[in-house]
Amino acid sequence: MNFYTLTINAKKTKNRLLGKIKNNKQNLNYLKDLESWGSVEIIESGDNYIKYTLI
């Protein structure tokens, strides 16, 4: 997975790009890394999916 994939998966709603990906260790670590750089904000992390928004 890469940032381009996250951008494609995100849907534009209310001036924000919101997306959802499968929750696994690799995806969660990748999103947390992007979140630390200020590119992504994790909205919700459930058992099956991680919801995120692009900043």
N, CA, C and O atoms as a Maestro MAE file, in Angstrom:
{
 s_m_m2io_version
 :::
 2.0.0
}

f_m_ct {
 s_m_title
 :::
 protein
 m_atom[220] {
  # First column is atom index #
  i_m_mmod_type
  r_m_x_coord
  r_m_y_coord
  r_m_z_coord
  i_m_residue_number
  s_m_chain_name
  s_m_pdb_residue_name
  s_m_pdb_atom_name
  i_m_atomic_number
  :::
  1 25 0.843 -1.163 0.000 1 A "MET " " N  " 7
  2 3 0.000 0.000 0.000 1 A "MET " " CA " 6
  3 2 0.894 1.234 0.000 1 A "MET " " C  " 6
  4 15 1.995 1.221 0.552 1 A "MET " " O  " 8
  5 25 0.404 2.295 -0.627 2 A "ASN " " N  " 7
  6 3 1.124 3.563 -0.616 2 A "ASN " " CA " 6
  7 2 0.126 4.714 -0.530 2 A "ASN " " C  " 6
  8 15 -1.086 4.500 -0.539 2 A "ASN " " O  " 8
  9 25 0.643 5.921 -0.446 3 A "PHE " " N  " 7
  10 3 -0.212 7.095 -0.288 3 A "PHE " " CA " 6
  11 2 -1.142 7.278 -1.481 3 A "PHE " " C  " 6
  12 15 -2.283 7.708 -1.314 3 A "PHE " " O  " 8
  13 25 -0.670 6.959 -2.677 4 A "TYR " " N  " 7
  14 3 -1.495 7.053 -3.883 4 A "TYR " " CA " 6
  15 2 -2.724 6.149 -3.753 4 A "TYR " " C  " 6
  16 15 -3.831 6.553 -4.110 4 A "TYR " " O  " 8
  17 25 -2.536 4.937 -3.249 5 A "THR " " N  " 7
  18 3 -3.646 3.999 -3.045 5 A "THR " " CA " 6
  19 2 -4.642 4.563 -2.041 5 A "THR " " C  " 6
  20 15 -5.851 4.468 -2.249 5 A "THR " " O  " 8
  21 25 -4.149 5.144 -0.960 6 A "LEU " " N  " 7
  22 3 -5.038 5.744 0.033 6 A "LEU " " CA " 6
  23 2 -5.863 6.863 -0.581 6 A "LEU " " C  " 6
  24 15 -7.050 7.001 -0.286 6 A "LEU " " O  " 8
  25 25 -5.233 7.662 -1.433 7 A "THR " " N  " 7
  26 3 -5.931 8.769 -2.088 7 A "THR " " CA " 6
  27 2 -7.031 8.262 -3.008 7 A "THR " " C  " 6
  28 15 -8.127 8.822 -3.032 7 A "THR " " O  " 8
  29 25 -6.752 7.217 -3.760 8 A "ILE " " N  " 7
  30 3 -7.749 6.648 -4.668 8 A "ILE " " CA " 6
  31 2 -8.917 6.055 -3.889 8 A "ILE " " C  " 6
  32 15 -10.067 6.179 -4.312 8 A "ILE " " O  " 8
  33 25 -8.637 5.410 -2.753 9 A "ASN " " N  " 7
  34 3 -9.683 4.776 -1.954 9 A "ASN " " CA " 6
  35 2 -10.566 5.781 -1.223 9 A "ASN " " C  " 6
  36 15 -11.685 5.449 -0.833 9 A "ASN " " O  " 8
  37 25 -10.084 6.986 -1.036 10 A "ALA " " N  " 7
  38 3 -10.826 7.993 -0.275 10 A "ALA " " CA " 6
  39 2 -11.946 8.592 -1.119 10 A "ALA " " C  " 6
  40 15 -11.794 8.808 -2.321 10 A "ALA " " O  " 8
  41 25 -13.054 8.851 -0.471 11 A "LYS " " N  " 7
  42 3 -14.209 9.479 -1.110 11 A "LYS " " CA " 6
  43 2 -14.358 10.897 -0.573 11 A "LYS " " C  " 6
  44 15 -14.181 11.135 0.622 11 A "LYS " " O  " 8
  45 25 -14.684 11.839 -1.459 12 A "LYS " " N  " 7
  46 3 -14.824 13.233 -1.042 12 A "LYS " " CA " 6
  47 2 -16.197 13.436 -0.414 12 A "LYS " " C  " 6
  48 15 -17.226 13.237 -1.059 12 A "LYS " " O  " 8
  49 25 -16.194 13.836 0.857 13 A "THR " " N  " 7
  50 3 -17.425 14.145 1.566 13 A "THR " " CA " 6
  51 2 -17.188 15.363 2.444 13 A "THR " " C  " 6
  52 15 -16.244 15.391 3.233 13 A "THR " " O  " 8
  53 25 -18.028 16.348 2.310 14 A "LYS " " N  " 7
  54 3 -17.956 17.568 3.118 14 A "LYS " " CA " 6
  55 2 -16.548 18.139 3.178 14 A "LYS " " C  " 6
  56 15 -16.010 18.373 4.260 14 A "LYS " " O  " 8
  57 25 -15.958 18.362 2.019 15 A "ASN " " N  " 7
  58 3 -14.640 18.992 1.884 15 A "ASN " " CA " 6
  59 2 -13.496 18.172 2.468 15 A "ASN " " C  " 6
  60 15 -12.414 18.711 2.698 15 A "ASN " " O  " 8
  61 25 -13.712 16.880 2.711 16 A "ARG " " N  " 7
  62 3 -12.650 16.019 3.234 16 A "ARG " " CA " 6
  63 2 -12.632 14.724 2.438 16 A "ARG " " C  " 6
  64 15 -13.666 14.246 1.969 16 A "ARG " " O  " 8
  65 25 -11.446 14.173 2.298 17 A "LEU " " N  " 7
  66 3 -11.311 12.869 1.665 17 A "LEU " " CA " 6
  67 2 -11.294 11.811 2.756 17 A "LEU " " C  " 6
  68 15 -10.349 11.732 3.540 17 A "LEU " " O  " 8
  69 25 -12.350 10.994 2.803 18 A "LEU " " N  " 7
  70 3 -12.464 9.945 3.804 18 A "LEU " " CA " 6
  71 2 -12.296 8.591 3.140 18 A "LEU " " C  " 6
  72 15 -12.825 8.357 2.053 18 A "LEU " " O  " 8
  73 25 -11.564 7.705 3.787 19 A "GLY " " N  " 7
  74 3 -11.347 6.378 3.241 19 A "GLY " " CA " 6
  75 2 -11.427 5.320 4.314 19 A "GLY " " C  " 6
  76 15 -11.485 5.617 5.507 19 A "GLY " " O  " 8
  77 25 -11.429 4.069 3.863 20 A "LYS " " N  " 7
  78 3 -11.538 2.932 4.761 20 A "LYS " " CA " 6
  79 2 -10.702 1.804 4.185 20 A "LYS " " C  " 6
  80 15 -10.850 1.465 3.011 20 A "LYS " " O  " 8
  81 25 -9.819 1.212 4.998 21 A "ILE " " N  " 7
  82 3 -9.008 0.081 4.561 21 A "ILE " " CA " 6
  83 2 -9.074 -1.023 5.605 21 A "ILE " " C  " 6
  84 15 -9.438 -0.794 6.758 21 A "ILE " " O  " 8
  85 25 -8.716 -2.215 5.174 22 A "LYS " " N  " 7
  86 3 -8.722 -3.377 6.053 22 A "LYS " " CA " 6
  87 2 -7.754 -3.159 7.214 22 A "LYS " " C  " 6
  88 15 -6.640 -2.670 7.025 22 A "LYS " " O  " 8
  89 25 -8.193 -3.529 8.412 23 A "ASN " " N  " 7
  90 3 -7.368 -3.356 9.603 23 A "ASN " " CA " 6
  91 2 -6.440 -4.553 9.766 23 A "ASN " " C  " 6
  92 15 -6.876 -5.646 10.128 23 A "ASN " " O  " 8
  93 25 -5.177 -4.337 9.500 24 A "ASN " " N  " 7
  94 3 -4.153 -5.323 9.824 24 A "ASN " " CA " 6
  95 2 -2.940 -4.564 10.341 24 A "ASN " " C  " 6
  96 15 -2.882 -3.338 10.244 24 A "ASN " " O  " 8
  97 25 -1.986 -5.279 10.883 25 A "LYS " " N  " 7
  98 3 -0.845 -4.631 11.533 25 A "LYS " " CA " 6
  99 2 -0.062 -3.739 10.573 25 A "LYS " " C  " 6
  100 15 0.341 -2.635 10.940 25 A "LYS " " O  " 8
  101 25 0.156 -4.215 9.340 26 A "GLN " " N  " 7
  102 3 0.931 -3.440 8.369 26 A "GLN " " CA " 6
  103 2 0.217 -2.138 8.008 26 A "GLN " " C  " 6
  104 15 0.836 -1.074 7.992 26 A "GLN " " O  " 8
  105 25 -1.082 -2.219 7.719 27 A "ASN " " N  " 7
  106 3 -1.837 -1.014 7.365 27 A "ASN " " CA " 6
  107 2 -1.891 -0.025 8.526 27 A "ASN " " C  " 6
  108 15 -1.743 1.181 8.326 27 A "ASN " " O  " 8
  109 25 -2.103 -0.538 9.742 28 A "LEU " " N  " 7
  110 3 -2.178 0.338 10.902 28 A "LEU " " CA " 6
  111 2 -0.848 1.042 11.150 28 A "LEU " " C  " 6
  112 15 -0.822 2.241 11.427 28 A "LEU " " O  " 8
  113 25 0.249 0.306 11.052 29 A "ASN " " N  " 7
  114 3 1.570 0.918 11.240 29 A "ASN " " CA " 6
  115 2 1.839 1.977 10.175 29 A "ASN " " C  " 6
  116 15 2.386 3.037 10.478 29 A "ASN " " O  " 8
  117 25 1.457 1.695 8.924 30 A "TYR " " N  " 7
  118 3 1.658 2.646 7.832 30 A "TYR " " CA " 6
  119 2 0.854 3.924 8.079 30 A "TYR " " C  " 6
  120 15 1.374 5.029 7.920 30 A "TYR " " O  " 8
  121 25 -0.413 3.770 8.467 31 A "LEU " " N  " 7
  122 3 -1.245 4.948 8.717 31 A "LEU " " CA " 6
  123 2 -0.748 5.742 9.920 31 A "LEU " " C  " 6
  124 15 -0.782 6.972 9.901 31 A "LEU " " O  " 8
  125 25 -0.288 5.062 10.960 32 A "LYS " " N  " 7
  126 3 0.252 5.776 12.124 32 A "LYS " " CA " 6
  127 2 1.496 6.567 11.747 32 A "LYS " " C  " 6
  128 15 1.713 7.671 12.245 32 A "LYS " " O  " 8
  129 25 2.308 6.000 10.866 33 A "ASP " " N  " 7
  130 3 3.494 6.710 10.391 33 A "ASP " " CA " 6
  131 2 3.092 7.961 9.608 33 A "ASP " " C  " 6
  132 15 3.647 9.038 9.823 33 A "ASP " " O  " 8
  133 25 2.121 7.811 8.696 34 A "LEU " " N  " 7
  134 3 1.636 8.971 7.931 34 A "LEU " " CA " 6
  135 2 0.994 10.008 8.851 34 A "LEU " " C  " 6
  136 15 1.118 11.212 8.626 34 A "LEU " " O  " 8
  137 25 0.305 9.526 9.889 35 A "GLU " " N  " 7
  138 3 -0.331 10.439 10.832 35 A "GLU " " CA " 6
  139 2 0.729 11.266 11.572 35 A "GLU " " C  " 6
  140 15 0.521 12.450 11.838 35 A "GLU " " O  " 8
  141 25 1.850 10.645 11.899 36 A "SER " " N  " 7
  142 3 2.912 11.379 12.590 36 A "SER " " CA " 6
  143 2 3.528 12.453 11.692 36 A "SER " " C  " 6
  144 15 4.049 13.453 12.186 36 A "SER " " O  " 8
  145 25 3.469 12.248 10.385 37 A "TRP " " N  " 7
  146 3 3.981 13.240 9.433 37 A "TRP " " CA " 6
  147 2 2.932 14.297 9.087 37 A "TRP " " C  " 6
  148 15 3.251 15.286 8.426 37 A "TRP " " O  " 8
  149 25 1.687 14.102 9.523 38 A "GLY " " N  " 7
  150 3 0.644 15.089 9.273 38 A "GLY " " CA " 6
  151 2 -0.057 14.937 7.941 38 A "GLY " " C  " 6
  152 15 -0.691 15.883 7.473 38 A "GLY " " O  " 8
  153 25 0.037 13.763 7.309 39 A "SER " " N  " 7
  154 3 -0.607 13.540 6.013 39 A "SER " " CA " 6
  155 2 -1.988 12.918 6.146 39 A "SER " " C  " 6
  156 15 -2.852 13.115 5.291 39 A "SER " " O  " 8
  157 25 -2.193 12.166 7.220 40 A "VAL " " N  " 7
  158 3 -3.417 11.392 7.412 40 A "VAL " " CA " 6
  159 2 -3.852 11.538 8.863 40 A "VAL " " C  " 6
  160 15 -3.023 11.679 9.762 40 A "VAL " " O  " 8
  161 25 -5.168 11.501 9.079 41 A "GLU " " N  " 7
  162 3 -5.697 11.438 10.435 41 A "GLU " " CA " 6
  163 2 -6.546 10.179 10.540 41 A "GLU " " C  " 6
  164 15 -7.452 9.972 9.733 41 A "GLU " " O  " 8
  165 25 -6.259 9.342 11.524 42 A "ILE " " N  " 7
  166 3 -7.059 8.135 11.747 42 A "ILE " " CA " 6
  167 2 -8.318 8.557 12.492 42 A "ILE " " C  " 6
  168 15 -8.251 9.114 13.588 42 A "ILE " " O  " 8
  169 25 -9.468 8.281 11.878 43 A "ILE " " N  " 7
  170 3 -10.752 8.661 12.453 43 A "ILE " " CA " 6
  171 2 -11.249 7.582 13.406 43 A "ILE " " C  " 6
  172 15 -11.681 7.876 14.521 43 A "ILE " " O  " 8
  173 25 -11.185 6.333 12.960 44 A "GLU " " N  " 7
  174 3 -11.694 5.212 13.748 44 A "GLU " " CA " 6
  175 2 -10.909 3.959 13.390 44 A "GLU " " C  " 6
  176 15 -10.628 3.700 12.220 44 A "GLU " " O  " 8
  177 25 -10.562 3.192 14.407 45 A "SER " " N  " 7
  178 3 -9.839 1.946 14.181 45 A "SER " " CA " 6
  179 2 -10.639 0.814 14.813 45 A "SER " " C  " 6
  180 15 -10.529 0.559 16.012 45 A "SER " " O  " 8
  181 25 -11.442 0.140 13.997 46 A "GLY " " N  " 7
  182 3 -12.257 -0.960 14.487 46 A "GLY " " CA " 6
  183 2 -11.570 -2.298 14.286 46 A "GLY " " C  " 6
  184 15 -10.400 -2.352 13.905 46 A "GLY " " O  " 8
  185 25 -12.294 -3.371 14.541 47 A "ASP " " N  " 7
  186 3 -11.736 -4.717 14.386 47 A "ASP " " CA " 6
  187 2 -11.463 -5.064 12.934 47 A "ASP " " C  " 6
  188 15 -10.473 -5.733 12.638 47 A "ASP " " O  " 8
  189 25 -12.321 -4.621 12.023 48 A "ASN " " N  " 7
  190 3 -12.192 -5.001 10.617 48 A "ASN " " CA " 6
  191 2 -11.590 -3.915 9.731 48 A "ASN " " C  " 6
  192 15 -10.828 -4.219 8.813 48 A "ASN " " O  " 8
  193 25 -11.920 -2.663 9.994 49 A "TYR " " N  " 7
  194 3 -11.498 -1.580 9.109 49 A "TYR " " CA " 6
  195 2 -10.926 -0.407 9.887 49 A "TYR " " C  " 6
  196 15 -11.241 -0.199 11.059 49 A "TYR " " O  " 8
  197 25 -10.079 0.353 9.206 50 A "ILE " " N  " 7
  198 3 -9.542 1.603 9.733 50 A "ILE " " CA " 6
  199 2 -10.103 2.719 8.860 50 A "ILE " " C  " 6
  200 15 -9.928 2.701 7.642 50 A "ILE " " O  " 8
  201 25 -10.769 3.681 9.467 51 A "LYS " " N  " 7
  202 3 -11.271 4.838 8.733 51 A "LYS " " CA " 6
  203 2 -10.282 5.975 8.921 51 A "LYS " " C  " 6
  204 15 -9.794 6.217 10.024 51 A "LYS " " O  " 8
  205 25 -9.993 6.672 7.822 52 A "TYR " " N  " 7
  206 3 -8.996 7.738 7.849 52 A "TYR " " CA " 6
  207 2 -9.454 8.900 6.998 52 A "TYR " " C  " 6
  208 15 -10.357 8.769 6.171 52 A "TYR " " O  " 8
  209 25 -8.823 10.032 7.212 53 A "THR " " N  " 7
  210 3 -9.044 11.199 6.372 53 A "THR " " CA " 6
  211 2 -7.692 11.748 5.947 53 A "THR " " C  " 6
  212 15 -6.736 11.748 6.724 53 A "THR " " O  " 8
  213 25 -7.623 12.211 4.721 54 A "LEU " " N  " 7
  214 3 -6.399 12.831 4.215 54 A "LEU " " CA " 6
  215 2 -6.407 14.304 4.589 54 A "LEU " " C  " 6
  216 15 -7.428 14.978 4.459 54 A "LEU " " O  " 8
  217 25 -5.288 14.792 5.045 55 A "ILE " " N  " 7
  218 3 -5.190 16.192 5.484 55 A "ILE " " CA " 6
  219 2 -4.581 17.021 4.372 55 A "ILE " " C  " 6
  220 15 -4.407 18.229 4.528 55 A "ILE " " O  " 8
  :::
 }
 m_bond[219] {
  # First column is bond index #
  i_m_from
  i_m_to
  i_m_order
  :::
  1 1 2 1
  2 2 3 1
  3 3 4 2
  4 3 5 1
  5 5 6 1
  6 6 7 1
  7 7 8 2
  8 7 9 1
  9 9 10 1
  10 10 11 1
  11 11 12 2
  12 11 13 1
  13 13 14 1
  14 14 15 1
  15 15 16 2
  16 15 17 1
  17 17 18 1
  18 18 19 1
  19 19 20 2
  20 19 21 1
  21 21 22 1
  22 22 23 1
  23 23 24 2
  24 23 25 1
  25 25 26 1
  26 26 27 1
  27 27 28 2
  28 27 29 1
  29 29 30 1
  30 30 31 1
  31 31 32 2
  32 31 33 1
  33 33 34 1
  34 34 35 1
  35 35 36 2
  36 35 37 1
  37 37 38 1
  38 38 39 1
  39 39 40 2
  40 39 41 1
  41 41 42 1
  42 42 43 1
  43 43 44 2
  44 43 45 1
  45 45 46 1
  46 46 47 1
  47 47 48 2
  48 47 49 1
  49 49 50 1
  50 50 51 1
  51 51 52 2
  52 51 53 1
  53 53 54 1
  54 54 55 1
  55 55 56 2
  56 55 57 1
  57 57 58 1
  58 58 59 1
  59 59 60 2
  60 59 61 1
  61 61 62 1
  62 62 63 1
  63 63 64 2
  64 63 65 1
  65 65 66 1
  66 66 67 1
  67 67 68 2
  68 67 69 1
  69 69 70 1
  70 70 71 1
  71 71 72 2
  72 71 73 1
  73 73 74 1
  74 74 75 1
  75 75 76 2
  76 75 77 1
  77 77 78 1
  78 78 79 1
  79 79 80 2
  80 79 81 1
  81 81 82 1
  82 82 83 1
  83 83 84 2
  84 83 85 1
  85 85 86 1
  86 86 87 1
  87 87 88 2
  88 87 89 1
  89 89 90 1
  90 90 91 1
  91 91 92 2
  92 91 93 1
  93 93 94 1
  94 94 95 1
  95 95 96 2
  96 95 97 1
  97 97 98 1
  98 98 99 1
  99 99 100 2
  100 99 101 1
  101 101 102 1
  102 102 103 1
  103 103 104 2
  104 103 105 1
  105 105 106 1
  106 106 107 1
  107 107 108 2
  108 107 109 1
  109 109 110 1
  110 110 111 1
  111 111 112 2
  112 111 113 1
  113 113 114 1
  114 114 115 1
  115 115 116 2
  116 115 117 1
  117 117 118 1
  118 118 119 1
  119 119 120 2
  120 119 121 1
  121 121 122 1
  122 122 123 1
  123 123 124 2
  124 123 125 1
  125 125 126 1
  126 126 127 1
  127 127 128 2
  128 127 129 1
  129 129 130 1
  130 130 131 1
  131 131 132 2
  132 131 133 1
  133 133 134 1
  134 134 135 1
  135 135 136 2
  136 135 137 1
  137 137 138 1
  138 138 139 1
  139 139 140 2
  140 139 141 1
  141 141 142 1
  142 142 143 1
  143 143 144 2
  144 143 145 1
  145 145 146 1
  146 146 147 1
  147 147 148 2
  148 147 149 1
  149 149 150 1
  150 150 151 1
  151 151 152 2
  152 151 153 1
  153 153 154 1
  154 154 155 1
  155 155 156 2
  156 155 157 1
  157 157 158 1
  158 158 159 1
  159 159 160 2
  160 159 161 1
  161 161 162 1
  162 162 163 1
  163 163 164 2
  164 163 165 1
  165 165 166 1
  166 166 167 1
  167 167 168 2
  168 167 169 1
  169 169 170 1
  170 170 171 1
  171 171 172 2
  172 171 173 1
  173 173 174 1
  174 174 175 1
  175 175 176 2
  176 175 177 1
  177 177 178 1
  178 178 179 1
  179 179 180 2
  180 179 181 1
  181 181 182 1
  182 182 183 1
  183 183 184 2
  184 183 185 1
  185 185 186 1
  186 186 187 1
  187 187 188 2
  188 187 189 1
  189 189 190 1
  190 190 191 1
  191 191 192 2
  192 191 193 1
  193 193 194 1
  194 194 195 1
  195 195 196 2
  196 195 197 1
  197 197 198 1
  198 198 199 1
  199 199 200 2
  200 199 201 1
  201 201 202 1
  202 202 203 1
  203 203 204 2
  204 203 205 1
  205 205 206 1
  206 206 207 1
  207 207 208 2
  208 207 209 1
  209 209 210 1
  210 210 211 1
  211 211 212 2
  212 211 213 1
  213 213 214 1
  214 214 215 1
  215 215 216 2
  216 215 217 1
  217 217 218 1
  218 218 219 1
  219 219 220 2
  :::
 }
}
